[in-house]
């Protein structure tokens, strides 16, 4: 059986629109919980999400922070 890895990619600055980073983490977590090997790849300005001040305040930024913490807890691979 061939194993494959699902890679969820985001490249938009989260300060402008955090939905791309949220989507990448959300679907990577869903797939990971289903037992699939997953990875989140942040490129370009999306890597700013990894900085302390890289996400906007408010509900969407809070949800991205929650998803990022969950990804770390589960050992999900994130590359930037």
PyMOL commands that set and color helices and strands:
alter all, ss='L'
color gray80, all
select helices_A, chain A and resi 19-33+44-50+59-74
alter helices_A, ss='H'
color red, helices_A
select strands_A, chain A and resi 5-10+37-42+77-79
alter strands_A, ss='S'
color yellow, strands_A
deselect
rebuild
show_as cartoon
